[in-house]
Structures are given as structure tokens and as C-alpha cells.
Amino acid sequence: MSWLASYADVECCDIVTVGRKSGEPRKTELWFGVVGDTLILVSGTEHSDWRKNLLANPSVEVRLEGNVRMGAARMVTDADERRAFGDVMAAKYDWEGDPSIGLTRHAWCYEVPVVAISNWS
């Protein structure tokens, strides 16, 4: 069983990325999903700094209720994998979207960028 399994129902995790401009650690609290040994993060927009930081440097620290692990991030590009990850997030979070940024629930679950973190150390 994956170390993530016991955290699947936790509401939020913290990730620490390396700032793409500053080189400094940047902590962000995010909703997340778990599929096997993969942690899923949905970016509300393509402009999120944490996502841009991970594109520049995929090494990421994940903090879940005192458990800290290092992982490697990748953008999810496969359509079937993206849909499956969207189903996980839709089942976990009852959220209607954010009209102020034009983000619907459907877009958040199935259209905006998703990052998958695995290869834990």
C-alpha cells in the first residue's frame, strides 16, 4: 500500500517548490487527490506560480499532516489519465468553481492543467 493511502481524505496538503525566478522555497496549500502512489494537483489556471515553478524545476516537497516527502512532478498530458484524475477530484471535492476567474467545476475537474507527483524519496 502506498504511503499516500492514509492521507487520501485529508483536505489539503502543502507543497514547497523552488521559485523559478528567486530560487527560494515557495510554500503553497492546495487541494489534492490520491491515485495509488501518485498525488494529484489541479491548477485553477495556467498562470499559477506553483505550477510554473514545477515546470521549471520538478523537484517538490510535499507535506501531509507532519509527513514530509520529496517527489518529482510532471504535467499530465494523456487525455485518459487526465479524465481519471478529474474523476478523483470531482468525487473528493464538492466545489462549484470560481466565477471571478471564469472557472467552472467541469473545467476544474476536466480541463485545466493537472500535475502528478510521484517518484518519492
N, C-alpha and C positions, 0 to 999 in steps of 0.2 A: 504494500500500500504506500502511496506517495505521502511525503511529509505534509503536503498541502491539504490532504483529505480532511483533517480535523479542523481546518480553518475555512472550509467551503461556505459556511453560513455566517461568518464574520462579515459585518457590513463594509468596512473599509480597511485598506492597507496603506502603508506609507512606502513610497519608493524614493530612493536617493539616486539622482542622475548626476552626471558631470556637466556643468554648464558649458555649452558649445562655444561661447564667447569668453567667459570668465575663467573656465577651468575649475571653478569652485563647486562644491557639493550643493545640490538643489533638492530639497525635500518637498514632496507633493503627496497629499492624501487623496486616494482615489477609490472608487468602487471597483470591484474585481470579480472575476469568475474563476472557477477551477475546473479543468478537464484533465483528469489523470495527473500527470506531473507538470502540467502547464498552467501558468497563471495568465489570465486574460485581462487586458486593459482596453477600454474603449475611449478613444479620443473624441470629445464632443465636436471638435473642429480640426481641420488640418493645420491650424495655426497654434496649437497648444505647445507651450515651451517644453514641457516634459517629453513630448513626442519628438520634437525637433532635436532635443538633447540626445535621445536614444538613437535617432538616425545618425547623429554624428559620432556617438560612442555607445555601442550596445551593452556595455557592462553596466549592471544596475544592482543596487542593494534593495532588497525587499524586506520590510519589517511588518510582521504579523504578531500582534499581542506578545511582544518581547522576543519572538523568534526572528533572528536576522540571518538571511541567506543572500549570497551573491548569485546572480543569474545572468543569462545572455538574452537580450531582446531581439526580436525580429518582427518586421511588418508582416501581417497576414495578407497574402495576395491570392491564395487559392479560394475560388468562389464557394466551394462546398464547405471548406473549413471555416470560412467567414460566416456562412449561414449557421453552421452548427454552433459556433461561438456566440452568435447573436441569439440563438435559442436559449443558451445557458443564461445569458444576461437578462433576457426577457423574463425567464422563469424566476430569477432571483430578485429583480428589482421592479416594483410597481411604480413607474415614473412616467409621466405623460409628455415629457420633453420640455424644452425651454423656448417659448415663443420669442423671447427677446433676442435670440441669436438664430431664429428660424430653424430650430432643431426639433423635429417630431420624434415621438417614441420609435416609430418604424425606422426612421433614418438612423437613430442612435443604435438600435438593435442590429440593423442590417446593411447600413450604407456607409457610415463614417469610418475612418481608419481604426483598425484594431492592432494592438501589439500583443504578441505572445512571448512570455518569458519562460525559459527552461534552462537546461544545462547547469543545474545547481551545484554550487560548491559551498 
